[in-house]
Amino acid sequence: MILLPVQCRMARAALGMGVRELAVAAKVSVDTVARFERGDELKERTIDALQRALEAAGVEFIDENGGGPGVRLRKGHQKKG
């Protein structure tokens, strides 16, 4: 599954994670995260890094049959704050 910008924003919201936190976790710049979430085209390896960082933080990416892309927290995961 390829991470979509809307899923990135939803995942960060579900985790209570800021753009800076994601950038550090994915080892990319804050601008890179912002550009991705705006819908700019990025290299596949950069998108993979964002997805891996969000998954490591406790998110699962889903594509419900016909319901569109989404996210959910892994079982037992607690949102920050």
Protein Blocks (a to p, Z undefined) as FASTA:
>chain_A
ZZdfklmmmmmmmnopafklmmmmnopafklmmmmmnopacdfklmmmmmmmmmmnopac
dddehkapaddddehiaceZZ
